[in-house]
Amino acid sequence: MTVWDDLVGQEKVSAVLGAAARDADAQVTAAATDEPLPETSRMTHAWLFTGPPGAGRNQAARAFAAALQCVSPDRALGGVPGCGFCDGCHTALLGTHADVTAVAAVGAEILVKDMRDTVRKSFTAPANGRWQIILVEDAERLNEKSANAVLKAVEEPAPRTVWLLCAPSIEDVLPTIRSRCRHLNLRTPSVDAVADMLVRRDGVDPQAAADVARATQGHVDRARRLATDPAARERRAAVLKLPVRLDEVGACLRAAQELVDAAAEDAKQLAEEMDGKESEELKAALGAAQGGRLPRGTAGVMKDLEDMQKRRRTRTQRDSLDVALGDLTTFYRDVLALQLGSRVAIANADAQDALDRLARASSPESTLRRIEAIAACRDALDRNVAPLLAVEAMTMALRAG
C-alpha cells in the first residue's frame, strides 16, 4: 500500500505529486554528486493544496511529505517514491518524522508566536531526512503577523526546505503567498469512491459504506467516522430529528441547548484525552518531580500550555457544532429536492419520513430561508458570537421558516 492510496478520488493530484517527488529525487542526487540539475523539474519549494472539506487536503500534503522522505531500497532501482512501508514514509505519515513539522490552528487563528520556531526551523538543514518539510494544515487561519512570517520564509527558502500549505480555497490565502506556491485543487470524491475505500480499507459492510458515503456527500473523514463510531451515528440521528421538533419557542431553545451541550461534550472528551498527558509531559521536561512542584520560573510556560489547551477546546466545540450544522444543511437540501421534484439522490435516506413530512408542510421558499439561517449561524460562529446565542437564533429562524 503506497502513500497515495489514502487520496480517495484524487488520481490526477496523485500523479502530479508522484512526478514531483521523482524530480525531487533527482535534485537531491544532483546536489550530492555535483551533477547539473535537470533543465525542467516539476518540483518546487512551496505548494498550496485547496479543496472543499473532506476532499483530503491534509492527507494529500502528508502523503507528499512521506514520498519526499521515502527511503525505500527500491528507489535505487527506479521505484516510485512513497512506498508506505519504509521508516521515512511511516514516520512522516504518523507525524513523528524529525524533518516534517506540522502546524495546525489551535484556536480561531494561527498566532505568530506559534509560527516563530517553525519559521526558524525552515531555515535549517534536514536532520536525517532528505528534505525539511513544513506542513501548515490551516493556512486560511494565519493572521496578518503569522502570514507575514510565512511569506518571508517562502520568499527566501533554504535549499532543502519545502512548504506545504492547505486551505479551503485559493482566495483564503494571501495573494503574496499563493503567488509563490504551486497550486493543486482537490475535488470532492464521488460517493462510490468513498464507499469503495471504506470497504477495502476499513472492512465496512458494503451497504453501510454506501449509506454513510451518501450521507456525508463524499466527506472522507466523516464517512469513516460514521462507519466506525456508533456515538457519531447517534449524534447525527439526534440532529436529523431536530427539524420536526421545532414546533414552539421552548422546543427551539431546548434544541439549541442540546446542540451546544453535545459539542461541549466532544471538546471535553478530547481535552480529557490530551490535556493531562501534555501537562505531565511538560512538567517532566521542566524537571518537576512526580506530583511535585514546578521549578522556579517555569509557571509562565505552564500558563502558555493552559492557554493553548483552552483555545483548542473552544475550536473543538465549534468544529463539532459545524458538523451538526452541516448535517442540518444536507437535511434541508433533501427537503428542497423533494419539493422541487429533483432527481438528485437523497443524502439522508434514513430520515425519509421526516423529509417527506417537512416537504409537504412547507414551501421551497421557506426551505431556502432555513438553509440561509444555518449559513448565518456558521458565519456568526466564525465571528466568535457566543455559540448558544448563535444556535438559538438559528433554531428560532428554522421554526419561522
N, C-alpha and C positions, 0 to 999 in steps of 0.2 A: 504494500500500500504506500504510494508516494504522498508527498505533502499536498499535491494538487487534488487529491481525492476529496478533500474537505470543501472544495469550491463547487458547490452544487449549482449546476446550470450555467457555469461561467467558463465554457470551453475556450472562447476567444481570449479572455483575460489570462487564463492559464497558459495558453500558447505564447502570448506576448511576454509574460513573466518568465516562462521557461527559456525563451530565446535570450532575454536579457541576462538571466543567470549564467547561460553558457558564455555570453560575451564578457560577463564579469570574470569568469574563469580565465579567459584569455588575457584580460587586463592584469590579473594577479600574476599569471605566468610571465607575462612580458616584463612586469616590474621586477620579478625575482631573477630573471635571466638577462636583463638589459636588452631584451629584444624590442624592436619598434612596435608600438601599439597598432592594432588593426585600424585601417583607414575609416571604416564605418563600424559603429558599435550601437547596439540597442540598449546599452546600459547607461544610466545617468545617476547623478548623486542625489536626486530628490524626486520623489514620486507622490502623487496625490490620488488617493482612492476615494471615489464617491459612489453613491448609490442609495436607494431607499432603505429604511430599516429592514433588517432581516436578509438583505442581499449577500452579506458576508464580507463587508469591507475589511473589518479587523482580521478575519480569517485569511483573506487574500494577502494582506500585508504580512501577517505572521508566517504564512506559507512561503512567501517570497524571502523573508528573512532566513527561514530554515534552509531554503535552496542555496542562498548565498553562503551560508555557513557549512553546507554539506561537505563531509569529508569521507564519503564512501570510497572504498578502493576501486569501485567500478568507474569512478570518474577518470582515472588514468587510462581506461580502455574505451573512453568515449561515452560513458554512461550519462544519463540525463541528471542534472543537479536536482536534489530534493528527493532522495531515496526514501526518507521517512523512518529509517532504521538506525542510521549511524548516530554517534554521540552529538555531532553538530546539529543534525535535524531534530533529534529527540529533545535536547535541552532548549533549543530555540522555540519549539512548539509548546513546551511546558512553561516557558518563561524563566528558566534558570540559567540560560547561557550568559556568560560573563560579558560578552560583547553585543548583547541585544538588550537595550534598555527601553522599556515600555512606560509611557506616561499617559495616564487617564485622568479625567476630571473627577476630583473627589467631591466637590460641591457644584455650584452652578457654573463656576469658571475655573480655568487653569491659571493659577496665580503665578506671577513672575518668580516668586520665591520657590515655587515648585519646579521651575524650569532652570534655575541657575546652575545647579550641579549637573543637570543633563546637558545643557549647552556647553558647559566646561568639559564634560566628558567627550563630547562630539569632536573636540579638537585633539584628542589623544589617539595614539595608535592602538589597534586591537591588541588585547592582552594575549589571547591564544586562538582567536578565530581568524577568519580570512578578512572580515570587514567589521568596522564599528558601526552598528545599526541603531538608529533612534526611531522608535515607533510611537507616534502621537495618535492615540486612539480617538480622541475627541477634539480634533483641530478646530472645529467650529466654536469650541468653548475657550479658546485662547482669548484673553482680554488684551487691551491695547499694549500694555507693557510686556506681557509674555510673548505676544505675537512679534513685537519688535525684536526681542531677544532671539526668537527663532529665525526671523528674517536675516539678521546679521550672520547667523551660523549657516544658513542656506546660501547666502550670497558668497561667502568665502569658506567653503567647506575644506576639511582636511582631505588629503588624497584618498584615504581608505575609509571614509565615512559616508554612509547612506542614510538619508532621511526618508521615512515613510509616514505620510500624513493621511488621516482618514476623516472624512466629513460627509454629511448627507448630500451636499451639492457643492459645485464649484463656487457658487456665489457666497457660501458660508465662510470662505477663506479669503484673507486679504489679497487684493489683486497683485500686490508686490511679491507675495509669497507664491501664489499659484502660477505666476508667470515664470517662475524659476523651477517649476516641477513638471514632470511628465504626468499627464492626466490619464487615468483609467476609470471609466464609468461602468459600474456593475449594474446588472438589471435584476429585477425580482425573478427568482427562479419559478419555473412552472410548478403547478400543484403536483403534476405527475412526477417531476424530478425530485421534489421534496419527499413525496411518498416512497419513491424507489429508494432514496437514501435511508429513510427510516427502517425500511425492511432489510436492506443489505447491511447497514452499519449497526443498527440497534436491535435487530431481531423483532421488530414490532409486527403484529398481525397485519396483513395487507389491507384489510377493510378498515381497521383502526388507523393505520397510517394514512390512508386516503381521506378519512374523516377529519383528522387533525390538520393535515396539509391544506384541505379546503377551508377549514375554519380559520386558519391563520393566514390564508391568502399568500402562501409561499414564503412566510417568515420562518427561516430555518431553525433558529434558536427556540422560538416559541413553539414551533411544531414539535421539536424534540422534547421540550419540557412538558407539553400537554400529553405527549405519548407515554412519557415515563414517570410523571409525577401525579399521583392521584389528588394531592392537595391543590395543584394548579387546575386540574379539571373541575374540582369542587368550587373553586373561586370563580372560574369562568361561568359555570352553571348559575351561580348566585347572581352574577352580573347580568346574565341574559334574562333572568326573571324580573329584574328591576323595572323595566318599562311598563309592565302590566300592573305594577303595584302603585303607580303614581296617580292615585285617584283622589287624593286630598292633600292639603298642606302638611299635615302631620306625617303622612307617609313619605312625602318628599324629604322632609327634614331627617326622618329616621334612615331613609335610604342613603342620604348624603353622609350621615354619621357612620353608617356601616362601611361605606366605601373607604372613607378616610381611616377608620379603625383597622380595616383589613390591610391597607397599605402600611400603616404604622406597625402592625404585627410583622409584616415582611421585613421591615427595616430593623425591628427588634431582634428577629431571629438571626439576621446577618450580623448584627452587632455582637450578639452572644457568641457567634462562631469565631469572629475575627478580633474584636476589641481586646478581650482578655489575653489572647495569645500574643498580640502585638505589644501590649503593655508589659507583659512578663519578659518578652524578648528584649525590649528596650531597656528595662531595668537591669537585666543581666548584662547587657552590653555596656551599661553605665557603671557596672561594678557593684550593684546593690546585692546584698546577701539575700538568700531565700527568705521572704517575709520580713526583711529588714528595711531600714530607712535608706533613702537615696543619698548618695554622696552630696556634699555641699556644692551648690552652684549648678545642679542639674534639674532643678524644678522647672525651669523655663523650657527645657527640652520635652519634659513630660506634658507640660501645658500645650505645647505645639501639637503633640500627638493627640491629645484630647480634643483640641480644636478641629484637627483633621478628621477625627472619628465622628465628631458632631456633624460636620459638613457632609460626610459620607452617608450618615443616617438620613439626613434631610433629602439628599439626592435619591437614595434608595426608595424612600417613601414616595417621592414624586415620580420616579420611574415606574413604581408599582401602580400608582394611580393612572399613569399614562397607558399602561397595558389595559386596565379596565376601561378607560375611555376609548381605546382602540376597539375593544370588543363591542362597546355600545355603538360606535360608528358603523361597524360592519352589520350590526343588527338592524339599524335604521336604513342602511343601504339595501339590505334584503327586503325590508318593508317597501321601500320605494320601487324596487324592481318588481315586486308583486303588484303594486298599484298601477305601474305603467305597462304591465304585461311583458316585461323584458324577458329575453331568453337567456340572460346571464345566469350562470349557475348560482344557486343559493349557497352561501357560505355556512350558515347556521342551520343546517337541516335538522339538527336535534332540537331546535326550538320552533319547529314548523307551526305548531298550534298557536303560539304567541304571535308569530309573524302574521299568520292569517287573520287573527283577531284584530291586531292593530291596523293591518292593511284595510280591513273592512270599516273600521271605526274612524278613520281619519283620511285626509286628502293628501295628495302628493306635495302640495304647498306646505302643509303643516309638518310633514316629514322632513322636507328640506330645512325648515326653520329649526327643527330639533337637531339635525346634523350640524347646522351652524352654531347652535348653543353649545354642543360638545366641543367644537373647534374654538369657540370663545373661552371655554373653561381651560382648554390647553394653553391658550395664549396667556390667560390670567396666571396660571401656574408658572409659566416661563418668566412672567414679570414679578414673581415672588409674592403674589397675593396669597394670603393665608389659605391653605388647602380647603378647610371646612367652608369658608365663605364662598370660595370659587365653586365648589361642588354643590353647595346649597342653591346658589344662583342657577346652576345648570339644571338641577332636578326640578326646580320651580318652572324653568323655561320648557323642560320636557313635558311637564304636566299641561302647561298652557297650549303648547303646540303652535 
